[in-house]
Amino acid sequence: MERLSNLSPTIHEREEYKDVQKLYNSLCKNLKEFEDQKIREWEAGVEESTDDKLNMFLLVREPNEHVPEGFVRVNFDPTLIRLLREVKYLKLLEIDLPERASKLYDKVAVYRTQTGNLELCVNMYNDILATLLPIRSLRWAMPYSPVSTHLDGIVKTSTPSSAKLCKS
């Protein structure tokens, strides 16, 4: 619209110019209303999804036919990852965000570091479990073996009866 307004004043008086200007203003208004509606819907989804997802176990054990104890995996929910990514881009667009989303995004570096470190530990743990021979896994499972003592923390945090290791 700026380019059209730079044209000669005689064009501004034409009926076609006025129609284009009205159409442009209407389109801008509709786009702004649509954007506001989508942001309100997103804000409502933030509140309901974050509370449940932040209280889930951070480590979970998955059954495996080759390993009787099952493998461990990091359970950082993809919904939270998507939410953090969306907040990042909304901040770049300088759009006002709900307080809950801003507080969550303030800890994004902590979440990234902690989940990355946990992934490394879990991968090493799972590799050890996968490569152990059955007789050695029995020795490993002895209550006072050094390896068992160190890895006991990982196993305990992945069972429901233990204290929760939460993301919040």
C-alpha positions in Angstrom: 0.0 0.0 0.0 2.9 2.3 0.6 4.1 2.0 -3.0 0.6 3.0 -4.2 0.5 6.0 -1.9 3.8 7.2 -3.5 2.1 7.5 -6.9 0.8 10.8 -8.2 -2.2 12.4 -6.5 -4.4 12.0 -9.5 -4.4 8.2 -9.0 -5.6 8.7 -5.4 -8.7 10.3 -6.7 -9.7 7.3 -8.9 -12.4 4.9 -7.8 -10.2 1.9 -8.4 -7.6 3.2 -5.9 -10.2 3.7 -3.3 -11.5 0.2 -3.8 -8.0 -1.3 -3.5 -7.4 0.8 -0.4 -10.6 -0.5 1.2 -9.8 -4.1 0.3 -6.3 -3.7 1.7 -7.6 -2.3 5.0 -10.2 -5.0 5.3 -7.7 -7.7 4.6 -5.3 -6.3 7.2 -8.1 -6.2 9.8 -9.1 -9.8 9.1 -5.6 -11.0 9.3 -5.0 -9.3 12.6 -8.3 -10.8 14.0 -7.3 -14.3 12.8 -3.8 -13.9 14.4 -5.3 -12.7 17.7 -7.8 -15.7 17.7 -5.0 -18.2 17.1 -2.9 -16.7 19.8 -5.8 -16.9 22.3 -6.4 -20.6 21.4 -2.7 -21.3 21.8 -2.6 -19.6 25.2 -5.5 -21.7 26.4 -3.6 -24.9 25.3 -0.5 -23.8 27.1 -2.1 -23.8 30.5 -3.7 -27.2 30.2 -0.8 -29.0 28.6 2.1 -27.8 30.7 0.9 -28.8 34.2 0.4 -32.5 33.3 3.5 -32.8 31.2 5.8 -31.2 33.8 4.7 -33.7 36.5 5.4 -36.8 34.4 8.3 -39.1 35.3 11.5 -37.9 33.6 12.9 -41.5 33.2 10.7 -44.4 32.3 11.5 -48.1 31.8 10.4 -49.8 28.6 10.1 -53.6 28.4 12.5 -55.3 26.1 12.6 -59.0 25.1 16.4 -59.1 25.2 16.9 -57.4 28.5 14.7 -58.6 31.5 14.9 -55.3 33.3 14.0 -53.3 30.3 15.7 -50.3 28.8 15.4 -46.8 30.3 14.5 -43.8 28.2 14.2 -40.0 28.8 10.6 -39.0 28.9 10.7 -35.3 28.1 7.4 -34.9 26.4 7.4 -33.8 22.7 4.5 -31.4 23.5 6.8 -29.4 25.8 9.5 -29.4 23.1 7.0 -28.0 20.6 5.8 -25.4 23.2 9.3 -24.2 23.8 9.9 -23.9 20.1 6.7 -22.0 19.6 7.5 -19.6 22.5 10.9 -18.9 20.9 9.4 -17.9 17.6 6.6 -15.9 19.2 9.2 -14.0 21.2 11.1 -13.2 18.0 7.8 -11.8 16.6 7.5 -9.7 19.8 4.1 -11.1 20.6 2.9 -11.0 24.2 3.0 -14.4 25.9 1.2 -15.9 28.8 3.2 -15.7 32.1 3.3 -19.5 32.3 4.9 -19.9 28.9 7.5 -17.2 29.6 8.5 -18.8 32.9 8.8 -22.2 31.1 10.9 -20.6 28.4 13.2 -18.9 30.9 14.4 -22.5 31.8 14.9 -23.7 28.3 18.7 -23.9 28.6 18.4 -25.9 31.8 15.9 -28.3 30.1 18.1 -28.7 27.1 21.3 -29.4 29.2 19.6 -31.7 31.6 17.8 -33.8 29.0 21.0 -34.0 26.9 23.0 -35.2 29.9 20.3 -37.7 30.8 20.2 -39.0 27.2 23.9 -39.6 27.4 23.7 -41.5 30.7 20.7 -43.5 29.6 22.4 -44.5 26.3 25.5 -45.7 28.2 23.3 -47.6 30.7 21.2 -49.2 27.9 24.4 -50.1 26.0 25.8 -51.9 29.0 22.6 -53.7 29.6 22.4 -54.8 26.0 26.0 -56.1 25.8 26.1 -58.0 29.2 26.1 -61.7 29.1 23.3 -63.3 31.2 25.7 -64.6 33.9 27.4 -61.2 34.3 24.1 -59.4 34.5 23.4 -61.6 37.6 26.7 -60.4 39.2 25.8 -56.8 38.3 22.5 -57.2 40.0 24.1 -58.1 43.3 23.1 -55.6 45.9 26.5 -54.3 46.8 28.3 -54.4 43.5 29.9 -51.0 42.6 28.1 -50.7 39.3 24.8 -51.6 40.8 25.2 -49.0 43.5 25.9 -46.2 41.0 23.1 -47.1 38.6 20.6 -47.8 41.4 19.6 -44.1 41.3 18.6 -44.3 37.6 16.6 -47.4 38.2 14.8 -46.0 41.3 13.8 -42.8 39.5 12.2 -44.8 36.8 9.8 -46.7 39.0 6.5 -45.4 40.3 7.2 -46.4 43.9 10.2 -44.1 44.1 10.4 -40.4 44.7 9.5 -38.5 41.6 12.2 -36.8 39.5 10.1 -34.2 37.8 10.9 -31.5 35.3 9.4 -28.6 37.2 
